[in-house]
Amino acid sequence: MTKLILVRPGYTDWSKAGRIQGQLDIPLNIEGKRQIRSIVACLANLRGIKEISAIYTSKLSRSFETAAEVGRIFKLKPNKLSELNELNQGLWQGLLEKEIEKRYKKLYNIWKSNPVSTAPPKGESLKDAYDRVVSASQKIADRHRGRAVCIIAHEIVLTLIKCHYKNLDIAKMWEHVPKNATLEVLDVKK
């Protein structure tokens, strides 16, 4: 059985403020850099996992910074994959969530209640992101069959991976979003 260890990076100034980052490259803030240490400690103490065979990360710096530190501790070079980049949230990127609620009230309400049926203006659909992310995670799982692999990525990306492997409805994805600076282990059979 392959174990996918899903890690969400720590805080950035934007995530702390409630500003949508999407595919914009926003670095970890001081708190986010401190959170990396707790992530590394958690990874080092995972039950049933003797070693991590590989680390995969998005190309965005908040994810890669986390992956680089995990890699340093576990003596692994992180593999950057653009397929693990966060959902492109189009015109919402850079806006505060409160601003989006105001400017795009109807669309935002649909996005929060049934994200599969819409997409941020000029952004990526959840279906397209799902196909991209699941394909990448399946290739990773196949390549490292029977071993533990760390995937360090973002809110929506990790949620889609989790929904896929746990057979959860992506229309209800907001119920399954990991918090910043957390990890979860998924068992992948095949």
N, C-alpha and C positions, 0 to 999 in steps of 0.2 A: 504494500500500500504506500502510495506517495503522500507526503504531508506538505501542504502548501501553508506556509506561515505568512499570513497577510499582516503587513505593518503599515499603519498610517503615520506619516511624519508629525512632528510637533507643530507648535503654533508659528504663524507668521504674523506680522503686524496686521495684515489684512484679515486673516481668519479670526484673529482676536477682536477686530472691529466689526465683523459681520459683512465684510466686503467680498464679493464674488471674485475668485481668482481664476477659475477655469484653467485655460492653457497659458495664462500670463505667467511669466517666470518670476515669482516672488520668493525671496530667500527666507529661511527660518529667522526668527528674531532671537533675542538672547534667551528667552524662556524656552523656545523651541530647541535651541542648541543644548540647553540643560536637560530637556526631556529625552534627548538621544541617549544619555547615560542610563536612564531608567529602562529604556527600550532594550539596550544592550544587556543590562542585568537580567531582565526578564527572559531574553533569548538564551542567555547562558544557563538559566535555571529551568528550562522547559523539561518537563517530565517526558520520558519516552523518546527523547531526541538526543542522540549522542553527538551528532555533528550536522552541520548545514552544508550541503554539497554545492550550492550556488546561491547567488543573490541577483535578483532582477529588479530593476528600478525604471521609473519613467525618466525622461530626459530633463525634467524640470528640477531646478536646483534644490527646492525644499525636500524633494524625494531623494535626489542624488546625494545631498549632504548627509542625510540619514544613512543611506546605503554605504557611503564611503566609510563612515565610522563603524558600522556593523562589519564591513569588510575588513577594516583594519584589525579589529578584535579577533575575527575568525579567520584571518589570513586568506581572504578571498577578494578578487577583483569584481566589483559590481558590473553587471551587464546592463547597459542602457537600451531600452526599447521605447520607441515613440508610440507603439501600440498601448503602452501603459500610461501615457499622458492622460491627464484629466479630460473630461468631457469639455468640448469647446462650447462655451456658453454665450458665444456671439456678443450681441450688444449689451448683455448683462455683465460681462466681465469688467471689473473695475468699479461697479456700482455697489452701494450698500444694499443689503437685502430690503431694508425699509424703503429705499428709493425705487427698487424694482416693484415692490408691492403697490406703491403709489402710481408710478408711470404705466405699469403693465398689469393693472389689477386683475382683469379677467383672465388673461393668459397665465399670470403667475398663480392664480387660484387653481387653474386646470393643472399646471405643472406640479403643484403640491398635492393635488387630489388624485391625479391620474397621469403621471409623467410620460407614460408610453404614448399617450394620444396627442402630444404636442412637443414643441422644442423651443428653446430660447430663440428670439429673433436673430436670424443670420448665424445660428449656432447649429450644433450637431444634434441629430435625433438620438433618443435613448436606444432605439433599435440599432442604429449604425454603431454607436459606442459599444453596445452589448456584443454585437458580432465581432468587432475589432478586439475587444478585451477578452472575450471567451476563447476566441481563436488563439490569441497569444498565450493565455493561461493553459490551454490544453496542450499546446506545443511544449511549453515548459514542463508540464506534468509528464508528458510522454518522454521527453528527453532525460528526465531524472526519475524514471520509474523506480519505485521502492525506496526512494531517499527523501530527505527533507530539503525543501527549497524555500527561500525567503523572497517574497514579492513585496517591494516597498513602493506604494503608490498612493492614490488619492481617494477622497470621500466617495465619489460616484463609481470610480473604477473598482475599488475594493468591494463596494456594495454589490455591483453587478457580478463579480466573481463569486461572492458569497451566495447570492441568489441562485446562480447557476448550479453550483455544486451542492447546495442544500435544497434544491428544488423549491425555492421560494418565488412567489409571484413578484415580478419586477414592477408591476403596477403599484405594489405596496412597499417599494424599496425604502422609502423614508423611515419605515419602522426598523430597518436593519443597518442603518448607517453607523460605522465605527467612529468612536470619538478620536480626537487628535491624540497622538502618542500612545496608541494602543496596538495590541496584536491579537490575532486569533489564528488558531491552527485548524485547517480543514483536511480531512482525510479524503483522498481521491482514489477510488477503486478503479482498476482497469489494467 
